[in-house]
Amino acid sequence: MSNVTAIQFVRNESPGELLFLKAEDNANNRYVPQSSLTPVPLPPPGSPGSWPGTDVGNCWVPWCSSKADFLKNTITILSMTDQKVLGYIWQDHDSKEDRVRFSKTGWSSPSESNVIPGEASIGIKINLIVFFDGSIRAERYS
């Protein structure tokens, strides 16, 4: 559990504003406004340049390996429109490897939880995209 995965930017393509909340500390908590209604193409993965979205300050994805620690060791993406949790994000190890995990409902063991859609490797920098339907995807940041 020594590798650090860090979120750099969050792009909000959902129909309303979001809150990005890190339970361990509030230094990376951000209001994430809705992206421009005019689509801005995302740069190809691995390409340099600015990435459209809200800077969340190199937010380290917390490690969580138990239900007891879940609410204090996750990142929560919350819709400000209806106060619904769109997802929880954390890192954990399953029987094969360490991965960035994602859940819409709360804690689940690594064997039951989903790896985050997109780039789920640990020890890298990633950006998040929250889509219109509330789904979340990670992309490698360069």
Secondary structure, 3 states (H helix, E strand, C coil): CCCCCEEEEEEECCCCCEEEEECCCCCCCEEECCCCCCCCCCCCCCCCCCCCCEEEEEEECCECCCHHHHHHCCEEEEECCCCCEEEEEEEEECCCCEEEEEECCCCCCCCCCEECCECCCCCCEEEEEECCCCCEEEEECC
